[in-house]
């Protein structure tokens, strides 16, 4: 209620249309009005420093500083992140890596999975992925 009052969005709800108008008002407040003041102060600061005109003239050069551009996460980037984290976590102990594993996989310990290198005599099933791995044997008797 306090948030709606701050946003100037208090209105009686009598229909679904009223709900849709409320959502539009909230979005306008959150996305436009809430950041308008700080953005204007930021622009005034850039003017004071004398860089606002340079930014306007060289927009492509400044784009990475002000605009987020998503990029595809690669295996090498993830590997680098974990290597850095491992180096930093040596000071804090293995509990930090355990937290990262829990965040990434939902498990706090390395799960017992078929790594592709072990040769099992028995079939392995994974109900989450709905698959079964049958071992390759030399003869039908071994199978």
Buried (B, 14 or more C-beta within 10 A) or exposed (E): EEEBEEBEBEEEEEEEEEEEBBEEBBEBBEEEEEEEEEEEEEEEEBEEEEEBEEBEEEEEEBEEEEEEEEEEEEEEEEEEEBEEEEEEBEEEEEEBBBEBBEEEEEEEEEEEEEEEEEEEEEEEEEEEEEEEEEBEEEEEEEE
